[in-house]
Amino acid sequence: MKVWFLLLAFCISSVCVFDKAPAIALASDVSNTAKPTPTYSKWGLLAVQEAKKRYPNSLVIDYKHVGRKDLSLTESQETFKLWMRNTNHEFGLYVYIVFNKTNQKLSGITFKETNR
């Protein structure tokens, strides 16, 4: 019984020693696949914050970046669709954020409710 236990311990330790290289390689591959922060994340956070201010009795239950559109040589618009819920109903809320492309300063925010 003691010999069997020692043999089992040896086999387990051998697997651990010889199997570390692939595990280390796999771990390094995983860390290199981290996604960069999207360029719209700053504006998405602002969209959620402003929606919470405008609709204080509602919860933001979903969020989607619709896209960016250039309005002129100096201004762009980020569009987000939020799904909101309050005690009475759920509704969609488009948030349009216009900003200066050069200095990243906010030019304006508009909201549009939708039932879808």
C-alpha positions as CSV (number, residue, x, y, z in Angstrom):
1,M,0.0,0.0,0.0
2,K,2.8,2.4,0.9
3,V,4.6,1.6,-2.4
4,W,1.4,2.3,-4.3
5,F,1.0,5.6,-2.6
6,L,4.6,6.7,-3.3
7,L,4.2,5.6,-7.0
8,L,1.0,7.7,-7.3
9,A,2.7,10.7,-5.6
10,F,5.6,10.4,-8.0
11,C,3.3,10.2,-11.1
12,I,1.4,13.3,-10.0
13,S,4.5,15.3,-9.3
14,S,6.0,14.3,-12.6
15,V,2.9,15.5,-14.5
16,C,3.0,18.7,-12.6
17,V,6.7,19.3,-13.3
18,F,6.6,18.4,-17.0
19,D,3.2,19.9,-17.6
20,K,4.2,23.4,-16.4
21,A,5.6,24.7,-19.7
22,P,2.4,24.4,-21.7
23,A,0.4,25.9,-18.8
24,I,2.8,28.9,-18.7
25,A,2.5,29.3,-22.4
26,L,-1.2,29.1,-22.3
27,A,-1.4,31.7,-19.5
28,S,0.8,34.1,-21.4
29,D,-1.4,33.7,-24.5
30,V,-4.4,34.6,-22.4
31,S,-2.9,37.7,-21.0
32,N,-1.9,39.0,-24.4
33,T,-5.5,38.7,-25.7
34,A,-6.9,41.5,-23.5
35,K,-9.1,43.8,-25.6
36,P,-8.2,47.5,-25.7
37,T,-10.6,50.0,-24.3
38,P,-13.0,51.2,-27.0
39,T,-12.7,54.8,-28.2
40,Y,-16.4,55.4,-27.4
41,S,-16.2,54.2,-23.7
42,K,-15.8,57.7,-22.3
43,W,-19.0,58.8,-24.2
44,G,-20.9,55.6,-23.2
45,L,-20.3,56.3,-19.6
46,L,-21.5,59.9,-20.1
47,A,-24.6,58.6,-21.9
48,V,-25.5,56.3,-19.0
49,Q,-24.8,59.0,-16.4
50,E,-26.9,61.6,-18.2
51,A,-29.8,59.1,-18.8
52,K,-29.8,58.4,-15.0
53,K,-30.0,62.2,-14.3
54,R,-32.8,62.7,-16.8
55,Y,-34.8,59.6,-15.7
56,P,-34.0,59.3,-12.0
57,N,-36.8,56.8,-11.4
58,S,-35.6,54.4,-14.1
59,L,-32.9,51.8,-14.3
60,V,-30.5,51.3,-17.2
61,I,-30.9,47.6,-17.9
62,D,-29.1,47.3,-21.2
63,Y,-26.6,49.3,-23.2
64,K,-25.5,49.3,-26.9
65,H,-23.1,51.4,-28.9
66,V,-24.8,52.1,-32.2
67,G,-22.0,53.9,-33.9
68,R,-20.0,57.0,-34.6
69,K,-20.9,59.5,-37.4
70,D,-18.8,62.4,-38.5
71,L,-21.0,65.5,-38.7
72,S,-18.3,67.9,-40.0
73,L,-14.5,68.2,-40.2
74,T,-14.5,69.1,-36.5
75,E,-17.5,67.3,-34.9
76,S,-18.6,63.7,-34.5
77,Q,-21.6,62.1,-33.0
78,E,-21.6,58.9,-30.9
79,T,-25.0,57.1,-30.7
80,F,-26.0,54.8,-27.9
81,K,-29.2,52.9,-27.3
82,L,-30.1,52.2,-23.7
83,W,-33.0,50.1,-22.4
84,M,-34.6,51.7,-19.5
85,R,-37.1,50.3,-16.9
86,N,-39.2,52.0,-14.3
87,T,-42.2,50.8,-12.2
88,N,-44.6,51.5,-15.1
89,H,-42.9,50.3,-18.2
90,E,-39.8,49.7,-20.2
91,F,-38.6,51.8,-23.1
92,G,-35.6,52.4,-25.4
93,L,-33.6,55.6,-25.1
94,Y,-31.3,56.8,-27.9
95,V,-28.6,59.1,-26.6
96,Y,-26.8,61.2,-29.2
97,I,-23.5,62.8,-28.0
98,V,-21.9,65.4,-30.2
99,F,-18.3,66.4,-29.5
100,N,-15.3,68.1,-31.0
101,K,-12.9,65.6,-32.6
102,T,-9.8,67.7,-31.9
103,N,-10.1,68.5,-28.3
104,Q,-12.7,65.8,-27.2
105,K,-15.0,68.5,-25.7
106,L,-18.7,67.9,-25.4
107,S,-20.8,70.0,-27.7
108,G,-24.3,68.6,-26.8
109,I,-26.4,65.6,-25.8
110,T,-29.9,64.8,-27.0
111,F,-32.3,62.0,-26.1
112,K,-35.0,60.2,-28.0
113,E,-37.4,57.7,-26.4
114,T,-38.5,54.7,-28.4
115,N,-40.8,51.8,-27.7
116,R,-38.4,49.3,-29.3
